[in-house]
Amino acid sequence: MSTEYQPAGAAAPEPDAGRFWVREMPYLAILIMTVGGVAYGAMTRSPLATYWELVALVSFAVGIFSGWSKAADKDERVRLLWTQVLHWGAFLAAMNLVFLPSVQAVADADSTSLVVLLLLALGTFVAGVHTASWRMCLNGVVMALCVPAVAWLDQSALFVALAAVVLVAVAGLVLWARSRV
């Protein structure tokens, strides 16, 4: 075990890559779960209330994880817990209002998914503000940017499919031409 002395103001040693991924994994998990939920919802054309509740609970846990080390004492940690419980409880209540049968009667699965994604983006961003976590705020911004992207992709499915066919055809021609040389 090395106990090297470092003067005040000296740069801390660089963390290794393993610690970087461990530190970033909770935030990446939220993004992966969000993208997976949007993709699955788009494919099945059905609302995924239970799945989005799970994503909210994971975001709740990551919010507490983000703010825990910044809380200096017991009182700040209790405040963090109550703030996050109330914050994500309000989000879950709003999300469940979107899944009510009376709302589902006038909204299709695509619009429901976009509304829930927008609510989740807002909830994640505000949780980042409460916990002073720029990573949570960035997750919220990325989720919010996914809303218009998903809407565009949904409206442009034929264009995206045509572009994919053209790319595959061009790649096939290039490979065929190289194999003949």
C-alpha positions as CSV (number, residue, x, y, z in Angstrom):
1,M,0.0,0.0,0.0
2,S,1.5,3.3,-1.1
3,T,1.0,6.4,1.1
4,E,2.6,9.1,-0.9
5,Y,2.4,12.6,0.3
6,Q,0.7,15.0,-2.1
7,P,0.9,18.7,-1.4
8,A,-2.2,20.8,-1.3
9,G,-3.4,21.8,-4.8
10,A,-1.5,18.9,-6.5
11,A,-3.4,17.1,-9.2
12,A,-5.0,13.8,-8.1
13,P,-3.9,10.7,-9.9
14,E,-6.0,9.7,-12.9
15,P,-8.6,7.1,-12.1
16,D,-8.3,3.9,-14.0
17,A,-10.7,2.9,-16.7
18,G,-12.5,0.3,-14.6
19,R,-13.4,2.9,-12.0
20,F,-14.7,5.2,-14.7
21,W,-17.1,2.6,-16.0
22,V,-18.3,1.7,-12.5
23,R,-18.9,5.4,-11.8
24,E,-20.8,5.9,-15.1
25,M,-22.7,2.6,-15.3
26,P,-25.8,3.8,-13.3
27,Y,-26.3,6.7,-15.7
28,L,-25.7,4.6,-18.8
29,A,-28.2,2.0,-17.4
30,I,-30.9,4.7,-17.3
31,L,-30.1,5.7,-20.9
32,I,-30.0,2.1,-22.1
33,M,-33.3,1.3,-20.4
34,T,-34.9,4.4,-21.9
35,V,-33.8,3.6,-25.4
36,G,-34.8,0.0,-25.0
37,G,-38.2,1.0,-23.7
38,V,-38.8,3.4,-26.6
39,A,-37.7,0.8,-29.1
40,Y,-39.8,-1.9,-27.6
41,G,-42.9,0.3,-27.3
42,A,-42.5,1.4,-31.0
43,M,-42.3,-2.2,-32.1
44,T,-45.2,-3.6,-30.1
45,R,-47.4,-0.4,-30.3
46,S,-48.5,-1.0,-26.7
47,P,-48.1,1.1,-23.6
48,L,-45.5,-0.3,-21.1
49,A,-46.7,1.1,-17.8
50,T,-44.8,-1.4,-15.6
51,Y,-41.6,-1.0,-17.6
52,W,-41.6,2.8,-17.3
53,E,-42.3,2.4,-13.5
54,L,-39.2,0.3,-13.3
55,V,-37.2,2.9,-15.2
56,A,-38.5,5.5,-12.8
57,L,-37.5,3.4,-9.8
58,V,-34.0,2.9,-11.2
59,S,-33.8,6.6,-11.8
60,F,-34.9,7.2,-8.2
61,A,-32.1,4.9,-6.9
62,V,-29.5,6.6,-9.2
63,G,-30.6,10.0,-7.9
64,I,-30.0,8.9,-4.3
65,F,-26.7,7.4,-5.4
66,S,-25.7,10.7,-7.0
67,G,-26.5,12.9,-4.1
68,W,-25.5,10.6,-1.2
69,S,-21.8,11.3,-1.2
70,K,-22.5,15.1,-1.5
71,A,-24.7,15.1,1.6
72,A,-22.5,16.2,4.5
73,D,-24.5,14.9,7.4
74,K,-27.5,12.9,8.4
75,D,-29.9,15.8,8.1
76,E,-28.9,16.4,4.5
77,R,-29.2,12.7,3.7
78,V,-32.7,12.5,5.1
79,R,-33.6,15.6,3.1
80,L,-32.2,14.0,0.0
81,L,-34.2,10.9,0.6
82,W,-37.5,12.8,1.2
83,T,-36.8,15.1,-1.8
84,Q,-36.3,12.1,-4.1
85,V,-39.2,10.1,-2.7
86,L,-41.6,13.1,-3.2
87,H,-40.1,13.9,-6.6
88,W,-40.3,10.4,-8.1
89,G,-43.6,9.8,-6.4
90,A,-45.1,12.8,-8.2
91,F,-43.5,11.6,-11.4
92,L,-45.1,8.1,-11.0
93,A,-48.5,9.7,-10.2
94,A,-48.3,11.8,-13.4
95,M,-47.2,8.9,-15.4
96,N,-50.0,6.7,-14.1
97,L,-52.5,9.4,-15.1
98,V,-51.3,9.1,-18.7
99,F,-52.0,5.3,-18.5
100,L,-55.6,5.7,-17.2
101,P,-58.1,4.1,-19.5
102,S,-59.9,7.4,-20.1
103,V,-56.7,8.9,-21.4
104,Q,-55.7,5.8,-23.4
105,A,-59.1,6.1,-25.1
106,V,-58.0,9.3,-26.8
107,A,-54.2,8.7,-27.1
108,D,-52.5,6.0,-29.1
109,A,-49.5,4.0,-28.0
110,D,-47.0,6.2,-29.9
111,S,-48.2,9.4,-28.3
112,T,-48.3,7.7,-24.9
113,S,-44.7,6.6,-25.2
114,L,-43.6,10.1,-26.2
115,V,-45.5,11.7,-23.3
116,V,-44.0,9.2,-20.8
117,L,-40.5,9.7,-22.3
118,L,-40.9,13.5,-21.9
119,L,-42.1,13.1,-18.3
120,L,-39.2,10.8,-17.6
121,A,-36.8,13.3,-19.2
122,L,-38.2,16.2,-17.1
123,G,-38.1,14.0,-14.0
124,T,-34.5,13.0,-14.5
125,F,-33.4,16.5,-15.3
126,V,-35.1,17.9,-12.2
127,A,-33.7,15.0,-10.1
128,G,-30.2,16.1,-11.3
129,V,-30.9,19.6,-10.2
130,H,-32.0,18.5,-6.7
131,T,-28.9,16.3,-6.3
132,A,-26.5,18.7,-8.0
133,S,-25.6,15.9,-10.4
134,W,-24.6,17.1,-13.9
135,R,-24.8,13.5,-15.1
136,M,-28.4,13.2,-14.1
137,C,-29.2,16.5,-15.8
138,L,-27.4,15.4,-18.9
139,N,-29.4,12.2,-19.0
140,G,-32.6,14.3,-18.8
141,V,-31.4,16.4,-21.7
142,V,-30.5,13.4,-23.8
143,M,-33.9,11.8,-23.1
144,A,-35.7,15.1,-24.0
145,L,-33.8,15.2,-27.3
146,C,-34.9,11.6,-28.0
147,V,-38.6,12.8,-28.0
148,P,-38.4,14.8,-31.3
149,A,-36.0,12.2,-32.7
150,V,-38.4,9.3,-32.0
151,A,-41.3,11.3,-33.4
152,W,-39.3,12.1,-36.6
153,L,-38.3,8.5,-37.0
154,D,-41.8,7.3,-36.5
155,Q,-43.1,9.7,-39.1
156,S,-40.2,8.9,-41.5
157,A,-40.2,5.1,-41.1
158,L,-40.5,4.7,-44.9
159,F,-37.7,7.1,-45.6
160,V,-35.4,5.4,-43.0
161,A,-36.2,2.0,-44.5
162,L,-35.5,3.2,-48.0
163,A,-32.2,4.7,-46.9
164,A,-31.2,1.4,-45.2
165,V,-32.1,-0.5,-48.4
166,V,-30.0,1.9,-50.5
167,L,-27.0,1.6,-48.0
168,V,-27.2,-2.2,-48.1
169,A,-27.4,-2.2,-51.9
170,V,-24.4,0.1,-52.2
171,A,-22.4,-2.0,-49.7
172,G,-23.3,-5.2,-51.6
173,L,-22.2,-3.6,-54.9
174,V,-18.9,-2.5,-53.4
175,L,-18.2,-6.0,-51.9
176,W,-19.2,-7.6,-55.2
177,A,-16.9,-5.3,-57.1
178,R,-14.0,-6.0,-54.8
179,S,-14.5,-9.7,-55.0
180,R,-14.2,-9.6,-58.8
181,V,-10.9,-7.8,-58.7
